[in-house]
Amino acid sequence: MFLSMIFNYDFDYSGYSNVYAINKISNQSLIKLPFRLLSYDFSISGFNELDNFSIKGKWGIEHQLKSFNKTKLPKMLYNLIDPDNVNYSIEFRELYFSILNSLAELRIGKQIYAWGAVDANSPIDILNPIDYYYLFTDIDETKIGRESIALDLFLSDNIKIHLLAMPNHITNKIPNNDPDFPITLPASPQSYQMLKQSKLDKPIEFGGYIQASLENMDWTISYFSGYDRNFNLYGAKVYFSDLNETITVTDTIFSYRKTDMIGLSNVSFVGDFTLRSDFAFFNTDDGDYNFDDREYQGRDVLYFQDILAFPDTAAINQYFDFHGTYYQYSFQLEYGLPYGIDLVGQIFGYNSDGIKSNEIDINITNFEFSSSDVFFPGMGSSMATLCEQGLIFNFTKTILDDAIEFQSTHLFDLSDPGQLHQVKIAYDIIEDMNLSLLFYKGIGHRDKGPEYPFNTMEDFSHIRAQLKYFF
């Protein structure tokens, strides 16, 4: 019945195969990060007199090496593809059905969204969780697809309304204690440490935006309501031994905050300049979950209960009660410099002065610090939380009819001395095959300690060689 309604149909596809190697500058060791070995995009579309129908998908194979030992070349090459030494995973990053006409478009299925105006660092682009392993790839593959339903309404040639709803709650994928990756979680909670939140059993996240196009600019006002992509500290319970109060066990409890976002985006064309800007205002709240009667299931307490007789009831119940507002912003400038050099500059920042919380009981930590020191935003741009204020410059130059591309990218922490620098050269060997070499250097500041993000990025300094075949 469905096929009989479609008078014509088309099948389109594109994709690439990809291999690369990353080696640390410090000791030339291989960095074993996952990468997209194969990516395949397809679209099956048909139409009749009233509507266009399509099924679209992004399918891929991921490759992650378990171990690498230098040996004879044939065996070494085999180890790079051996299923016993490689984790292969196959997935649809996107797969959805769409129906489109002159008035509206409806999409249902697993989708990847792009909100906001700036490139790759928008605080408004928060719908899809992030796979942090792909932060350092050339193509934006960081986003994890979400099951969702989206509706676009075309009120006129200049006004568009976008509405969406997403079931379930999916968190960011951040490597946990991976020695090959510079970004890790500030804590590694066990499953029993996560607070039971009934609202996360069957949550619905929802949002939308209205976009207006004027003669030389576009304005977008957006809203989204959901739960944080990263876990946060919710509270702690402290148990004192009945025999010796100097021996304690702390039960740290984590949760996911409810967060609402209001965003404003603008794209303006002023002469030869393109200006893009995003501002996102977040209102977040821990909620009012009570854990006074919550039993602790950690092994430490069970062990001490047998030997030192820990009580069943905690001596201290501490709620951090994070709530309030924070904001993030990003402003981008694009301009064509002399000699065919394209410049993209971006300044971004983050402020959490509007966050309120309880002060932490010193008996929990044995030293005094403010709870504001452990607040971490669960939504927004990951780059904006790398440093409070940052500046990015990107220069791109192509020669020989775009066969060779030179790219230089630089990130500066405007509050502290951290820097990141990347230089890349790419060459089209043949029409559909590209070879690239990349040099990545992080500069930290040892006086700021290991918790300073740019220090771990300095240890991640590397050289990368990459070969891609496009089809």
C-alpha positions, 0 to 999 in steps of 0.5 A: 500500500505504501509503495503504491502511493510513491510514483518515483524513488531514488537511492543515494549513498556516500561514505568513507573507509578510514585508517589511522595511527596516533603516536605520542611525541614523548615516547613514540608509543601508539595511542589505542583510540577507537576510530570509524573504520567504515562509515556509510550514509544512505537515503531511500526517497520517494515522492508523489504529488503531495509529499516526499518520503525518505528513509535515511541512515548512518551506519558504521563499523568502529575499530579499537585495538586492544594491544600493539606489539612491534614484531615482524611486519606480516604478524604486526599487520595481522594483529591490527585486524585480528578479531581477538586483538580488536574490538569491532562494533557495528551500529546505526548512528542514525536511522529515521523515517521522514515525510516532507511537504511544503508546509512541514516535515516529520521525522521519526527514529534515531537522529542526530541534531545540530542546534546553534550557529557556531561551529563545533562548540555551541552551548546550545547544541546539547540534544545528543550526548557526546562520545568523547573518544571522537573529539580529536577526529577531522569529521564531527563524529562525536554525537550519539544518535537519539530516538526521537520525533521531530516536527518542522513547520514552515510558516513562511519563507522566513519563519520556521518552527522546530519541535521535538520530543525524546524518550529515555535518558542517555549520558555522555560517553567519557572514557573511564581510567583509559591511559590512552585518553587525556580526558576522564571522569572526575570520579568513577561511581559504582552502580550502587552509588547512583541515586534512584530517580523515579523520574528517569525511569521513563523520562521525556526530554523535549524542546524546540526553536523558532527561527526567523530569517531577515535580509542579512541575518538569522535569529533563533530562540530555542528551549530544551528541557531534559536531564544532565548528560554527566552525573553530578554529586548529590550528597554523602553519608558518613559512617563512624565506627562504634569502636573508633570514631577516627575510622570512617567510611563515606558513601558518596551519592551521585545523580542527574540534575534536571536542567532547562536551557534557553538559547539565543543564536544569531548569524549575520553577514557584514560585508566580507565578514560572517558573524555567528553567536550563541548564548545559552542560559541554564537553570538546573536543580538537584531535586528533592530526593531523600536518602536519609533511610538509604542503605549503604551497599558498599563492600567497605561498610560490610567489611568494617561491620564484621570487624569494627561494628559500624552502625547501620545508620549514618552519623552524617547525612549531607545534601549538596543541593546544587541549584540555580543558573549558569550560562555559556556563550560562543562568538565566531568570526569568519573572514577571508584573508589575503592569499586565499587564507580562510580565518575562523576565530572563536571566543567562548566562556562559561560562568556559574556564579548563579549556582547555589549549594550547601557548604560541605561538612568538614567531617566528610573530607577532613579538610575544608572547601566550598561545594562550588568547587565541585559543581560541574555543568551537565549540559552545554559545550564541553569546550566551554568547561575546559576553561572559563574563557578561551580563544580559538583561531583556525587558518586554512589554505588550499593550493593546486586546485584544492588538492593540498590543504594546510590547516592550523588551529590554536586554542588559548586559555584566557584565564590561565596559561594553557594552550593547544596547537594543531597543524595539519597537511592533507593531500588528495592522492587521487580523486577519492583518496586523501592522506593527512599528517597532523601534529598536536601539541598541548601546553599546560602549567605544572604549578596548577597541578594534575587537575588542570585539564591542559596538563593532561592534554600536554601528555596527549601531544601526538602525531597522527597519520590518516588515510581516507577513501571516499565513495 
